[in-house]
Amino acid sequence: MTSYNKKIVRTSSYIEIWEYEKPIFSKGKSILDTNTENKEKAKRRTFDELTPLEQEQRLERMKKTRLEAKWNLLRLVDCNFDDTTSFLT
């Protein structure tokens, strides 16, 4: 079983280095996988049904997800961009 705790994203104009708090294992089952097998699926609640704390956590998670999607798009454009390319949004 191999593990790592760093991720390097290299593009033509910059290098990103991500360092994770916990190691990520590439083979085998993790402890989290064995714990979720026994859990029952809860019915999904709407935003209005959540508590104020859960609403705040959901908004933060959505904000983080959208920011990650933005960076993924920027990386994709940066990797495929050269002087002869025109990119319009």
Secondary structure, DSSP 8 states (H G I E B T S, - for coil): --EEEEEEEE-SS-EEEEEEEEEEESSS--HHHHHHTT--------GGGS-HHHHHHHHHHHHHHHHHHHHHHHHHHHHT--TT-----
